[in-house]
Amino acid sequence: MIKKCSLFVFLLFTTQSALAQTSIDTLSAELDKLVVVGYQGNRSILETPGSISFIRAERISGLDNSSLLYGLNTVAGVRMEERAPGSYRISIRGSSLRSPFGIRNVKIYWNGIPLTEPTGSTFLNLLDVTNMQQVEVIKGPSGSVYGAGNGGTLLMQSNAPVLNTELTSGLTVGSFETIRYDLGYHEKLDKGSISFKYAENHSDGHREQSFLDRRVAEISGKVEYMEGRELSANVLYSDLNYGIPGGLNLTQFETDPGQARPGNPFVQGSVESNASIKQESLLLGLMHTYQVTDKLLNEASAFGSFSDFENPFNFDYKIDSRKSGGFRSVYMYDTQIGSQRAKLVAGTEMQSSSYASRNFQNNAGQSDSLNFDDELKVQSMLIFASAQVDFAYDWFLTGGISFNSLKYDINRLVSFEDDGVTGEFKRNFDPQFVPRIGLAKKLNPSLTAHASISAGFSPPTIDEVRTNEGSINLDLEAERGINYEIGLRGNAMEGRLGFDAVVFFLQLKESIIQQQSERGTALFRNAGSTNQNGFELNANYLLVDNYSGFLRRAQLSTAYTFHNFEFDDYNTSDGDFSGNELTGVAPHTLFASLDIVTGPGFYGNLSYNYTDEIPLEDDNSLYTDAYQLVQTKIGWKSELSNKILFDGYFGIDNLLDERYSRGFDINAFGGRYYQPAPERNWFAGFRLKYRL
């Protein structure tokens, strides 16, 4: 432990020394040129009040491009977990408190299409890195524009603008029999573009029953068919199959972290039951952009998804057939209010889904007798409006409000219990009005202060109302929150230093917490209220910017998160946990990376991640150990000809061979808290780009 702490202090010391000793050269600042989409603003981030971070393609795939994990973990306040290859969870400001698996309490859009289903669940694991070329992260409630979710919103784009017609390909191999390859074709048209991508990923995994097989194909295109009118289309097909090794107790974690969850006389082990997820999905989206007048713009999209889902698990076998669809339409009007420039936005988003959902007994990995059979229907509606006004002296005001409704209809056709209840169960959540107001002030051309107050709500997902063990909990209430935050972002030191700092306070009522039954089924209930205070800082410092020397560019990036989260009012039959630290949230996390580019084309990345102790039980009787993760990557980029660009690389993950967990099951029955991460492992590969 002393060695690890010494490394931590050393990294911080050398970082500070480098900052102090580096000479300052001129650099044109980029922050004031960054335009963000968040809150439908489409304006400079220095004129936007709110916590918004932008992740570029090179950061998303900055380490190992076989996983989505690296890029999102470079943002303060965001924690992405991968409990098994391809099994993702995203926590924004502690939002994964209620996430035993999958993604909850975070709304995600892909190319303007809601990837989050009206049920509240998001299957991010359907995507490959190639399907994420840039991401905007909105932290905190954003329901005034995007609907339910106290955690935040992710806006993903799969394609950068196509400037040339080109072919791309890549291959990565690594530990655990990992192999990934991708192919792409991007064509520039007279008044548009078309792209095709295919990626395939296979891994045996670092644990028993942690295999991954995924194939993803994407076709996207856009065309301006008339002046001021553009049509774009997106098609995504994903065929996914990955294993679920399951949680281990502390003894199992320490003696053999590579094992899957073993069985016992009452529950099958993960290998015996073939615990896994098989999902075949098709996502379709069509968007129309119409410049009605010089001042009025409309963006309208229609979308649908179709999915077959199988989930053999330790104690059951779930088979779903899922269909979802909807539309979103937004009008944006630029005008003058008196002498002030203003932008008015109004829109709606409606979604519906229909599931045929059956749970069977799991007999050694095969579906057996039927436990229960449900027909599920979900309808959600969002209507929103906002205004943005630019006042004199560089003041920028944003205000908005939305109306949200959600309906669940569960028709139980079959129940295996002798006294099991069948019939129709309905839950209509009370309609919610969700307001937000934000104010930004440019203190100078490169520095902005901002503040905002926003309300949020997050209803339980269908998987929380209807759990795997068959219960239907219609008494769950939606979480409701009020978020206050102030922040400062900008450039300093002649543009070399860019920073974004925010302090926030979120008061959450009717918090939904997760517990486990004796069989390991996740159960949910409302648990009073929580207070969530925090400080988040992202900063980038350009150490070297010299395009005529050997060392062309060196940049240091840091992301520090302090989360002081606690239960405010939490009384249960097990005791009064009011005042305890919030389960599953690390008080301190730190990410730091050093990126270097040389004249001959050699480049390197060294990154460091510190994660503090995390409480695993609501009574705070057990904490994880803090851990430090070091990752590195080196490579060489070169133009082999005026048409061919080559990029070869080699990297090591978990350089210190740290034994840690990449995700935790909180309040786990039998002490099965731990989802072991891979030991030290390597990867290598290359990318080619051929300009036609």
C-alpha positions, 0 to 999 in steps of 0.5 A: 500500500505504501508503494502505491501511495508513493506512486500516487504522490510521485505522479502528482509531484511530477505533474505539478513540476512539469506545469511549473517549469514549462515555458509558455508559447502562444496557442489559439484557444479552442474552448470558445470555438466549441459548439455544443448541442446540449439543451438544444442551444447549438452555441458556444460552450462559453455561452451555455450555462450547465455542466457539459463535457465534450469527448472527441473520437481520439479520446473515446478510442484513446486506449483500447478500442475494443471497449467503450470504457476509457473515453467516458471515464476521462470526464469528472463526475462520470464513472463507467463500469464493465463488469464483464466484456461488453456489460456496461454501466454508466454512473453520472453523479451516483446515478447507478445506485439503482443499477444491478445491470444495464444503464438506468437514470441516464438518457442516451441519444445516438445520432438524434435517436433515443437509444434509451427505450421508453422502459427506461433501459439503455443497451449501450453494449450494442454499440462498438467504438466505431459507432461513437465518434463524439459524445456530449455529456450533460451532467445533472437533471436535463429533463427540461429538454430530454425527459426523465433522468436525474443523472444526466444525458449522453448525446452520441454521434457516430460520424464526423463530417465526410470530407473525402471518399475513403476506405478504413480498416483496423485490427486489434489483438490482445490478451484473453484471445481478444481479436477485433477488426473493423471495415469502413467506407465513407463517400463524399457526395455532391450534396451529402455523404454515405457511410458504411461500417462493420466491426466484429469483436471476440474475446474469451474474457479474463474470467470463466463465463466472461466471453464476448462475441459482437458484430455491428453493422451501420449504414448512415447517409444524408442528402440535401435534396432541396435548398434548406431541406436535408434528409438523413438516415441511420440503420444499426444492426447488432448481434451480441452474445456475452457471458455473465460471470457473476459476483464473488465474495471476498474469499473467492475474489482474493483466492481465484478472481478468474472464477465465475460465481460457483453454485450451491444446492439452491442456485446453479453456478454461472457456468452451469446455467450458462449465464449470458445475454444474447441480443439481436437488434435492429435500430432504424432512424430517419431525420428531416431538417427543414429551414422553413424561413431564415429564422425558423428551423425544424428537426423531425425524426422517426425511429424504431427498434426491434430486438430478440433478447435471451438471458439465461441466468443462475436461477431462471431463463428470460426470453423477450421479443421487443418492439419500440418506436416513436418520433421527436420534432423540435422547432427552433426560432431565432428572433429579437426581443427588444434589442436582445437576440433570442432563440425560442425552442419547442418540441415533443418526443413520444415513444411506445414499446411492446414486449412479449416477455417470458421467464422459464426455469433454467435447466443447465443452460436450457429453458425449461418449464414456464414461470410466468408470461407477460405482455408489456406495453409502455408509453411515454410523452415529452413536451418541452419549450425553452428560451435563450436570451442574450443580454447586454454585457455578455449575459446569457439566460436560458430557461425551459420547462417540460411536461412528462407522462409515463404509463406501464401496462403489464398483462400477466397471462401465466403465473407458475405459483398456485395462488399466482395472480394473472390479469392486467396491472397498470401504473400511470405515473403522475404527470411531471412538469420539469423546469430549469433556469440557467445564467451565464456571464462572460467575464472576459472573452475566454472566461465564463461563470455560470449557475443553474437550478434544474428539477429532475425526475426518474420513474422506475424502469419496467425491470424494477416494477416487474422483477426477474423473480416474478413480483410486480411492484406497483408501489414504486414512486418516481425519484424527484430531485432539485439540482443547484450548481455554479461553475467556472470554465475557460482558458488561461495562460495564453490559451494553454490551460483549459478548465471546467469546474463546477460545484453542485448540490442535488437533493433527491427524494423517493430515492430508489435503492437496490437490494438482493433476495436470497437467490440473488434477484435484484429488488427495489424500493423507495428509501426516503431522500439523499443529499448529493454534494460535489465538486468536479474539475476537468482541466487540460494543459498544453505542455509543448506546442512546437510543430517544428521540433522533434517533440511536437505536442505534449498535453496533460489532462486531469479529471477530479471528482469529489462526491459527498453523497449521503442518505438524508432520511433512510429508515428501514426495518433493518435500522436507521441509515440516515446520515450514512454515506451513499452506497456504491459511490466513491468520495474521490476519483482522479484521472490523469493522462499525458499525451505526447506526439513527435515529429517522426509520428511516434506518439504515446499515452500514459494514464492514471486512475485513482478510485477511493473506497466505496461503501458496499452496504447501506449500513456502511459496515463494509468498504472496498479498498481504494485502487490505482490503475495505470494504463499506457499506449505507444504507437506510430502514425505515418502517411505511407503515400499521399493516399494511405495513412497508417497507425500502429500501436501497442498498449498495456492495461493495468500496468501495476497488475492491481487486483480490483473490481470494475463494478460492485453489487451493492447490498449483495446477499452472501457477500457477492459484491465483487466483479473482478477486473482483468489482471495486467494485459496487453493489446496491439493493432493497426489502422489503415485509411485509404483516400480514394 
